[in-house]
Amino acid sequence: MALGTATVAYELRFDAGRICLDLLATTHPEERLDSTEVLGAWIVGSGLVPQGTDLAHADPSWLIGFHELRRCIGQLVRGAPGHGTDLALAHVNAAARAAPPAPRAVPDEDGGLVRELVGPPDCAALLGAIARDAVELLTDPVARAGIRECEGDNCPIVYLDTSRGRRRRWCSSEVCGNRERVARHRRRAALSRT
């Protein structure tokens, strides 16, 4: 996909169980965060900001920041702490210090309350929210024990297994799980024909 082309919304996935792991999934099967428009769609889709938040002020430096944080989180999630991850850990910890975007409750048209941000979020605040999620995940032994890599063919997506019995095998039952079931069916059908 060329830089600046829009990724179709359904190509952005949010099924890894944590926002920091959803960020890691934006590299598969190819780079997803390739424009500020797609990054904005990911930010809204991830729930970092409420629907309708103006992100027109995002510039290419945001892409660099998100890519760098993603790289560092990936190193920490896939590697053992202290094994060449010191710089990645320092980067995540530094990003986590930023104050998160400030939310407020405002009345909607129906008289209910909805969430909006006090002002346009800056990149550091959004990166800080993701970095704090990574810190929480990596420092919680129970959650960290639930980190899995998809068993699908050529799928590097990492997800948090919160299933009963911790037996989840795929990043998504609808994506990799379905591919595996189709492949298994084809193998059985091929065996039955011979």
C-alpha positions in Angstrom: 0.0 0.0 0.0 1.5 3.4 -1.0 2.0 6.1 1.5 -1.0 8.4 1.7 -3.6 5.8 0.5 -6.5 5.2 2.8 -6.8 1.9 4.5 -10.4 0.6 4.4 -11.8 0.7 7.9 -12.4 -3.1 8.1 -8.6 -3.6 7.6 -8.0 -2.0 11.0 -8.3 -4.6 13.7 -9.0 -4.1 17.4 -9.2 -7.7 18.7 -5.9 -8.2 20.5 -7.4 -7.4 23.9 -5.3 -4.4 24.8 -4.7 -1.1 23.0 -0.9 -1.6 23.0 -1.3 -5.0 21.4 -3.8 -3.6 18.9 -1.1 -1.1 17.9 1.3 -4.0 17.3 -1.3 -5.6 14.9 -1.1 -2.6 12.6 2.0 -4.1 10.9 0.3 -7.2 9.6 0.0 -8.3 6.8 1.5 -5.0 5.8 2.0 -1.5 7.2 -1.4 -0.2 8.1 -0.5 3.2 9.7 0.8 4.7 6.4 -0.9 8.1 6.5 -2.2 10.5 9.0 -5.8 9.8 7.9 -5.4 6.1 8.6 -3.7 6.9 11.9 -6.7 9.1 12.8 -9.1 6.3 12.0 -7.0 3.9 14.2 -6.9 6.4 17.1 -10.7 6.7 17.0 -11.3 3.0 16.4 -9.1 2.1 19.3 -11.2 4.2 21.7 -8.3 6.5 22.5 -10.6 9.4 21.6 -14.4 9.7 21.2 -16.0 9.3 17.8 -16.0 12.7 16.1 -12.9 14.0 17.7 -11.1 16.4 15.3 -7.6 15.0 14.5 -7.0 17.3 11.5 -4.0 18.7 13.3 -2.1 15.3 13.1 1.0 15.6 11.0 3.6 13.1 9.7 5.5 13.4 12.9 2.6 11.6 14.6 3.3 8.6 12.3 6.9 8.5 13.4 5.9 8.7 17.1 3.4 5.9 16.8 5.7 3.7 14.7 8.6 4.1 17.2 6.3 3.4 20.2 5.0 0.3 18.4 8.5 -0.9 17.7 9.5 -0.5 21.4 6.3 -2.2 22.7 6.9 -5.1 20.2 10.4 -5.6 21.6 9.2 -5.6 25.2 6.2 -7.9 24.5 8.2 -10.4 22.4 11.5 -10.3 24.4 12.6 -10.9 27.9 13.2 -7.7 29.9 16.9 -6.9 30.1 17.9 -8.8 27.0 18.5 -5.9 24.7 15.3 -4.2 25.7 16.7 -1.4 27.9 16.3 1.3 25.3 12.8 0.2 24.4 11.8 0.1 28.0 13.2 3.6 28.6 11.3 4.9 25.5 8.0 3.3 26.7 8.5 4.7 30.3 9.3 8.2 29.0 6.1 8.1 26.8 4.0 6.9 29.7 4.8 10.1 31.6 2.7 12.3 29.3 -0.7 13.3 30.6 -3.6 11.6 28.9 -6.2 13.5 26.8 -8.6 15.1 29.3 -12.2 13.8 28.9 -15.4 15.5 29.9 -19.0 14.6 30.0 -21.4 16.7 27.9 -25.1 16.4 27.2 -26.0 14.9 23.8 -29.1 15.7 21.7 -31.2 13.1 23.6 -30.3 14.5 27.0 -27.9 11.7 27.9 -24.2 12.2 28.5 -21.4 11.5 26.1 -17.7 11.8 26.4 -15.6 14.3 24.5 -12.2 15.7 25.0 -11.6 19.1 26.5 -9.5 20.1 23.5 -7.8 18.5 20.6 -5.4 15.8 21.8 -1.7 16.1 21.1 0.4 13.2 20.0 2.3 12.9 23.3 -0.9 12.5 25.2 -2.1 9.7 22.9 1.2 7.9 22.9 1.2 8.3 26.7 -2.1 6.5 27.0 -0.8 3.6 24.9 2.5 3.5 26.7 0.7 3.3 30.1 -1.4 0.4 28.8 1.8 -1.3 27.9 3.4 -0.7 31.3 0.3 -2.1 33.0 0.3 -5.1 30.8 4.0 -5.8 31.2 4.0 -5.3 35.0 1.0 -7.5 35.7 2.2 -11.1 36.0 -1.3 -12.5 35.4 -1.9 -10.4 32.3 1.6 -11.0 31.0 1.1 -14.8 31.3 -1.9 -14.4 28.9 0.1 -12.9 26.1 0.1 -15.3 23.1 1.2 -15.2 19.5 -1.3 -16.3 16.9 -0.9 -19.9 15.8 -2.2 -19.0 12.3 0.1 -19.5 9.3 2.4 -16.5 9.0 0.5 -14.5 11.5 2.7 -12.6 14.0 -0.1 -10.9 15.8 0.2 -10.9 19.6 -3.0 -10.9 21.7 -4.1 -11.3 25.3 -5.8 -14.6 25.9 -8.6 -14.1 28.4 -10.5 -17.1 27.3 -11.8 -19.7 29.8 -9.0 -22.2 30.3 -6.6 -19.9 28.4 -7.0 -22.0 25.2 -7.4 -19.3 22.6 -5.2 -20.2 19.6 -5.7 -17.4 17.1 -5.7 -13.6 17.1 -9.2 -13.8 15.6 -11.5 -16.7 15.2 -13.0 -15.0 12.2 -9.7 -14.4 10.5 -7.0 -16.9 11.3 -9.3 -19.4 13.0 -11.5 -19.5 9.9 -8.4 -19.9 7.6 -7.3 -22.8 9.8 -10.7 -24.5 9.7 -10.9 -24.1 5.9 -7.4 -25.5 5.5 -8.2 -28.4 7.7 -11.4 -29.1 5.8 -9.4 -29.0 2.5 -6.8 -31.5 3.9 -9.6 -33.9 5.0 -11.3 -33.6 1.6 -8.1 -34.2 -0.2 -7.4 -37.3 1.9 -10.8 -38.7 1.4 -10.4 -38.4 -2.4 -7.2 -40.5 -2.4 
